[in-house]
């Protein structure tokens, strides 16, 4: 890890914090690689059940790419000899994460920062945090994060965000399903812990395999998805967690998950 990304284990949850508050937690290559490495580490630990992604301080979750002149690791250039952009690599890594990935939006999430939010599975936000894409204001368009916006944000809302560059309060995005919960800042962590508690007591195997299946089904036609789903469900039913879950249900007791 680097000092631009802080990683902390809190029980069954790994917290990943973008630590550049002086730059509004802007993205650079060090941040991207730090988040990816933290995800690798979290997935390698069988005791970890979920991951929280947040930003340092209370002003910004992540303001996107650093717009300062001579900014360190600007995301607006690419090496023509090796066009594997680090933002794209990070988004792919987040998309492949086998653990539930929860965004704790403690402050503004703009441009690429909003892309990170859309790449997470669930979102708990401070109600006054602004979210959106501001690239049009500097003559750009949020191209890199569009695949994730299209999965998460209704089309007309995307167009309004992209064409006006005007962010919206997180509280206004709940009805659109962009964030799951928007609460007063002082209630943010209580709501987050409530949500994590509802995740971490469930079968880690069911969640892991379910996330993999959902990612595949999302890209399939309906017929292909139904064909795949029946085999996926049959295989999931053979796992030790599923056997334990059925047995616990019939015995009217809480299941003891092993993650197998």
N, C-alpha and C positions, 0 to 999 in steps of 0.2 A: 504494500500500500504506500501511498504518498501522503504528505501532510495536507494536500488539497482534498483528500477524502478520508474521513474518519470512520472506523468500523468498530462497533461495540456489540457484544453479545448480551442480550437481556432475556434470560430464561431460554425459551424455545424460539426466540425471535432475534435476528441479526438486524441491527440498525446501521444503515449506510448514510453518512451525512456529507454533503458537498460543503467543503470548508473554505470558501473564498468570499466571506461576507463583504470584504472591502471592494470586491468586483461583483457584488450582488449574486454571488455563487455562479458566475458565468462558466459556461462550458469551455474547456480546452482539452488537449490530448491527454494531459495528466489526469484530469477529472474522469474522462471517459475510460482510460485504462484502469484507474483505481476502482471505479464502480464495477467494471467487468471482472477484475480480480477478486473483489469482495463477493460477487455472485458465485464465482468458482469455489471460493472457500466455504461459503454457506452451503452450497449443494453437496460438498464433500463431507459435511458433518451430518450424520444420521439423526442427531438430536434436534436439528434446526427444523422448524415447521413453517416459518414465514420470514419474509424480508420486508423491512420498512426503508423507503428511500425518502430523504428529506434534505433541507438546506440549513446551514448554520444561521443563527440569529432569527429575527422575526420580520425582516423586511422582504426577503426574497427566498423562494424555493430554488429557482434558477431562472436567470434572466436571458438564457440562450447564449449565443455566441458573443464573445467580448468585442464590442465595437470600438474600443479605444485604439488610437493609432499605435502601431508597433505592439499590439497586444500579443501576449504569449500564447502560442498555439491557436491562432485564429482559425475558426472553422470555415472560412470563406476562401481558402486556397486549397489546391490539390496538386499532388505531385504527378505530373503527366507520365512519369516512368513507373509509378506504383499507385494507381488510382483507387486504392482501397481506403476510403475515407474513414477516419476514426469514429465519427458520429454514426455513420451507417453500421460500422462494426459493433458499436455499443447497442444500437437499437436492435440489431439481430440477436445479440447476446441476451438482452432483456426479453425479447420475444421467445427465446428458447428456454428461459428459466423454468425449472421444474417445480419451484416453490412458489406459493402465492406471493405476489409482489405488490405491496401497498404503498401508494404515494401519500406522504404526510405533507400537505401543501401548507406550509407555515407562512408563506408570503407569496409575492407575485410569481407566476409561472408563465413566462413569455417566450415566444419564438421556439427555439430548440428546447427550452425548459418545459414548455407546454407539450412538446413532442415526447419528452420523458414521462410526463404525466399520462399521456395517451398510451404509452407503451407499458404502463403498469396495469395490473389486473383490477385493482380497487383504489378508490381515492377518497380520503378524508381531508377536507380543506377548511381553513379559516374563512369565514363567510365574506370578509372584506378583501381577501386576496384577489388580485386581478389575474385572469387567465386569457390567453389568446395569442395571436400571431401578428407581429408588428413589422414584418419584413418589408411590406410595401412602402413604409415610410422612409426607407433608405434605398428604394429602387430594386428590391428583391422580392422573391416569392418563397414561401416555406416549402420548397421542393423536397428536401430530405425527409421531412416528417409527414408528408402527405399520405403515405400508405397507412399510417397510424391514425391520422385525423379521420380518414375515410372509414375506419373501423369503429370509431368512437363517437364522432360528432355528426349530427344530421346535416345533410348536404347543404341546405340553404343557410344554416348557421355557419358552416365552413366558408361558404362564399361570402357571407357578410363579414366574417372575421378577416378573410384573406384580402378582400377588396377594399375594406375601410382601414384595416390595421388597428381597429379600436378594440381593446380588450374588454371583457365583461367581468363583473364580480362573480366569484365562485357561487354565491348564493343564488344568482340568476341562472346557473347552469345545471342545477339539480334536476329540474323538470326535463331538460334535454338529455339527461343520463350521462352527462360529461363527467360529473363527479357523483359519488354515492351519497356523501353527506357533507354539508357545509354548516359549520357551527361557529359561535363566537370564539375568538382566539383563546380565551381562558378555558374553554371547554374542549379544545382540540385534542389534547392528549387523553382525556377521559373517554371521548368518543372513539378515538383510535384504539385504546385498550379494550373497550367493549367489543369492537369489531374483531380485533385479533383474538380475543377470547372465544369468539364464535368459530374461528378458523382452526386454531391450534388444538382444539379438543376433538377434531375430526380425523378420519383415517388419512394418514400421509400418503399411503399407497393409492387410495381412491383419488385423492387430489392430484397427485403426480401423474398418474395414468390418464385421469380425466383431462388435465391441461394439455397433455400430448394429443389426446384424441380430438379435443376441441380445435387445436391449431390445425390439424389435418382436415377435419370436417369443414372448417371455415373456407377452405380453398377448393372444395369438391362440389360437383353437381349434386342435386338432391338424390338421384339414383345411386351414384357412387358413395355418397355419405351414408345412405341406409345400408348398403352392402357392407361397408366398413364397420358401421356401428354395431351390427349384430355380432360380428366376430370380436370386436373390442369388448363388448359387454360380457360375452361368454368367457373371455380370457380374464377379465377383471373378477368375475365370480369365483375363479379358481385361486385367487390370492389368499394368503393367510388372514389378511385384514378383513376381507369379505366374509370368509368362513367365521371369523370371530364376531363380526358384526351381526350376521344372521343368528348365531348362537346366543349372543347377548340380548338380542331383541326377543327371542323366544323365552329366555330365562329372566326377562324383565330386569336387567342390570346394565350398568354402564360398560361399554366395550373397553378392552385393554389392547390398544393398538401397538403393533410391533413394527409397522412400516414394511412389512414383507408381503 
